Structures are given as structure tokens and as C-alpha cells.
Amino acid sequence: MQAPRTIKSWIAYGLAPLLLIILSISVYREIASQPDLPQAWKHIQESFGSPSIGWLIAALFGVMVNWGLEAAKWKRLLAHTESVSLGKAYRGVLTGVAFTLFTPNRIGEYLGRIWHLGPNSRGAAVSLSIAGGLSQLFVTGLFGMIAVELLWRGGFQIPVLPDQAMALFILKIIGWSVTALLVLIYFSVGEIGTFLTRLKWLRFMHSGMNGLTQLSRSELLQVMGLSVLRYFVFLLQYYFLFRFFGVELTWTIAFLVVALTFLLLALIPGMALAELGVRGKLSLLIVGAFSTNSIGIVLAVTSVWFLNLILPAIVGGGLMLTKRKLTE
């Protein structure tokens, strides 16, 4: 058992930071090669003392809305398992973000969320959290594939979209098929949970399936609606920060390229701490097809990452420590 743990530790604490460094250097070189870098940097500095600061304030407000919607989702999912207030659900999702930073593919989010729940609810809460994540993943896939269709049919030259029509056609068939499968699984989680509880060799999972079996289709639809709202809050935050950092894009193009970026990020496994470098590289590749303001693109992406992940993680870590002190 020691060898697998050693490998996981090496990936988590060695490979992920190394990947972040390599990608960060690559992003830095692309920014440094921007011909009008001094002018772009001057514009960004002036934005902090101009009316443009309103865009930054709007993006910051979006952080509270974003995680408030996620807390509402969590509260809705837990309705049949444990009665929690919106405030307690909010604390749970923020603690989940704190755990997320140091685990691959954000699996630590489940551990953080159950931190604030009673012992009898924790098994079911894990499966319910997965259901909530599946809902958000479907929304990401759906709007990402819509973006692919619109960008391709519009004739926009984005490097990540292949020139060969047949290759892209095959990729689109796969993408739409996976998206359809996700929504099918999502709205069948109750039936899947019931089926798993009938398998004796999965007896250890039975208690964890109880929450899923009690979810109705209407409740799943409500959770899906909250996922859609949260998705558009993300899109607006990107648009606000593009405006603040002087990245001139129409709102239509901004939404399409960000939706495509979200889709590709969902396909790339990794740790949250290494994700920043991946986001920067992808954004330069995709958004850079419509704007030459490389430094503005990278700063906008970095700001979204910091506001929506690092700040909530800091707050979540504090909430986790506070709960621990209260229970000692």
C-alpha cells in the first residue's frame, strides 16, 4: 500500500507544481512577446483609478453570487438527508473549496462538504455531492458544445478547432454523445442508486445511495437550473474582467470563447493549483484568436481563478478551523 501512496504524493506535490511552473513560463514568454506590452500594462494600471473599476467590483460581487448558488444547490440536494440552513450549506461548499486545492480532480471537495454535517449524513452526502457535480459538468458540456458549433459554423479561426471538417465532425459527434449520456445518467441517479442498493456485494455503499434514491425529477431539475445560473455567473465574471483589463471583445464572442475554454478545462485532469497555468495557456490560445492583449487575457483569467478559488478556499479553511475549535 505504501507504493501507491508514494506515487499519489509525488503527483500531488511534485508533478502538479512542476506543470504549473512550465506552463507559467510559457505564458510569460507569450506575454513578453506582445508588441504593445508597455501600453497594455499602462492601460491596466490606469483602470484601477478610473470608472472601469466598476467592472472589477461587479466580478467580485459575482463570487458571492456564484457560491451562493452552489450553496443553494447543496441545500436542495441534502433536503431528504439532513436539514441545513443556507448559511450552513454555504460554509460546507466553502470548506470543500479549501480541500479542493490540494487534491487531484477536486475530489477533496466531497470531504470538505461533509465536514459540517452529522455522522449519519456523510455517506449519503458524498453521492449527493457527486450528483451536483454531474449537473454542473453537463451544463459545461452542453454550452461548450453549443460554443463549438457556433464558432465553427461562424468560420472563426481558433487554433484548437481543427481545419479538417471530418475530424471536427467526429469530435462533435463524440462531444454531443457524451453530453447526452451525462444528462441521461443525471436524471437517472435515483434509479441507479436503487439498483446499487440491490447488489449485496456493494453493501458498504447502500447507506450512501439513500440520498440519491429520494431525489425526484423535479428536484433534479431545480438543481440543474441552479447549475445553469451559476454557469452564467462565471461567464459574466470573465466578461467583466475582460472589460476591466482592456480585452476588447463583444459579449457574444466573450461568452463563446469562455464556454469553449470551460469545456476543454473539464476534459483536462489535474489539480486546482496547477490549473492556473492550464487556464492561462488555453485562454491565450482561444481568446487570443480575437484579441492581441495577451497580458489583459492572462490577468483576467488569473483574477477569475483567484477570486473564485483562492479567496473562498481561505475563507473555507478558516471556517473549518472554527468548527474544529467549537467541537473540541
Helices and strands as residue ranges (DSSP letters): H 2-10, I 11-15, H 16-32, H 37-47, H 53-77, H 86-100, H 108-114, G 119-121, H 122-153, H 165-186, H 189-197, G 200-205, H 206-213, H 217-244, H 251-267, H 272-286, G 287-289, H 294-305, I 306-310, H 311-327
